Amino acid sequence: MDISGSKPVRLSKSTITELMIPAYANFGGKIHGGILLSLMDKVAYVCAAKHAGNYCVTASIDNVDFLAPVEVGELLSLKASVNYVGTSSLVVGIRVTAENVKTQIVKHTNTSYFTMVAMDDHHKPAAVPGLILESRDEIRRFAEALKRKDLKKTNREHLKKIKTPLDMDHYRELLVGQNCHIAI
């Protein structure tokens, strides 16, 4: 395989660190999930654009699990790296941590994978450089991204199968014991 034009992961690794301020908080005093998602999207863009050398758009986000709350006054760090590249798409892995600056306790709050697509000047998908894998972790991350890609495809196929015409008898059986009431 010709690696000319390919780039190592390290060249596009990106980190954004931001102080969590009261304006970002919800009524419970924790940072809004939407703020975290916006920051994750921003770091995914930076990382993807650095690798692609083009404008990139978010195509999908895999599983955003909020593992721990983020508090006002904490420093949020979002670390991103390109884990996988296709023809025009890139998967950016993001690890989010929050640090209490008084106690210096750092907690892992999120991990997610953003699929980004590189776009050319005519708003069409653009080819992205190959990825040079320089460590065992980078090889593992690339392989895991391939597995997640296959799982997403399988999941999409399963979801198509469960979207069936409305069969009230089937749905009534399915909803027995669920926390809902049919009122029609």
N, C-alpha and C positions, 0 to 999 in steps of 0.2 A: 504494500500500500504506500502510495506517495504521501509523505507528511508535509510537503512544502505548502506553506500557507496555514498549516495547523498551528495552534497556540496551546501552551501549557495552562493548566487550571490557575496556577499562581498569578498569572498576568491579569486576571479579571476578578480575583478575590476582592470583595468589597465589604467594608464595615461602616455602618452609620450608628453613631451614639447620640442619644438625645435625652435631655432632662425631661422628666414627666412633670408637667405643670398642672395646677388646679383646673385650668380651662379644658384639659383632656379628660377630666374625671366625670363619672356618672353620679347618680344620686347616692350611691353606696360608698362613694369616695375612692372607688377603684377606677383605673384607666379604661375607657370605652374600648371594647373589642374592635370597633371600627377604626379607631386611631391606630391600633396595632396593625390591622390589616393594611391600612394606608401606608404605614412605614415599611411594612414587609414588601408591598408592591413597589415602593420607591427603591429599596435596596435591590430587589430582583431586577428592576429595570437597569439600574447602574451596572450591575454585574453582567447582565446579558448584553447590554449595549457595548460595554468595554470589549467583550469577546467577539461580538458580531461585527463591530465597527459600523453599525447601523442603528437606526431607530428601532425599538422593539415594542411590541404590544403584548399584553397579558392574554393568553388563550385559555388557561385554566389554572385552578388552584387545587391541590390535593390536600385533603384532610387538615384543617386548621383546628387543632385541639388546644384549648387553653388549659395548660397544666398547673399554673399558679397565677394568682392575681398580681397585677402590677400596681404599685402604690404611687401616689403623688410624692415627688421628691426623689424617686429612684432614677438611676441612670439606666436607660434601656439601650442595649447593644444588639444590633442585628448584623449577623455575619453571614455572608452569602458567597457561594461558589458555584460555578457551572459543574453540574454532575454528569450531564449527558448532552450530546448534540445529535440532531438528525440532519436533514437536508436544509431546512430553514428554521427549525425549532431548537430550543435549548431548554433543558430542565435546570432550574436554579434551586439548590438546596439552601434553606435559611434556618439558622439557629438563633433564637432570641433569648437573651438573658437580661435579668434586671438586678442591679446592684444597689444595695443600701449603702450610701456613702459614709454613714456614721458607723455602722457595724462591719462594713466591708463584706457582708454576706451576699453572695451571688447565687441567684436561683435561675434555673432553666424554666422559661415560661412557655415557649412554643418551638415547634419544629414544623416546617412545611416545605412543600415543593411547588414552585411556580413554573408552569410551562409558558415560555415566551416565544414569540415568532418575530424574526427579523424582517423588516420591511425596507424596500428600496424607495427611491425618490418618487416613484409612481404609485406608492401604497400597495405594492405587490410583494408577496413573500420573496425574500432574498436568501441566497445561499449563505450558510455560516461556515467559518473555518472548522476544520476537524479539531479534535481535542487530544492533546498529548498528555497521557496519564503517567505521572512520575512517582507514584507511591501506591502501596497496597490499598490504602484508604480510597484513593481516587479510582482504582480499578474496581473496588467493592461498590463504591457509590454509582459508577457507571452501570455495573451489572444489576444493581438493585433498581436503578431507574428503568432498565430494560424490562425487569420483572413487573414493576408497577405499570409500565406502559401496556404490557400484555394483560394484566389484571383489569385495567381500565377498559380495554377492548372487550374482554369477556363480560365485564359488568354491564357495559352498554348493550351488549347482545341480550343479556338476561333481562334488563329493564324493558327492552322492546317486547319481550315475550309476556311480561306481566301487565302491559298496557292492553287490556282487553276491553271489548264492548261491555257496557254496563249490564251485568247479570245479577239482578237484585237478590235472588236466592243464594248465589255464591257469596256475594258481599255480606249478606246477613249472617251466614255461617262464619265467615272470616272475622266478623266483628264481635262475635259472642265472647264475652269476658273482657272486652276492651273498655276503656274509660270513655265511652261515647254512647249517645242515645240517638236512635234513628227517629226522626220526627216527621216522616212523610208517609 
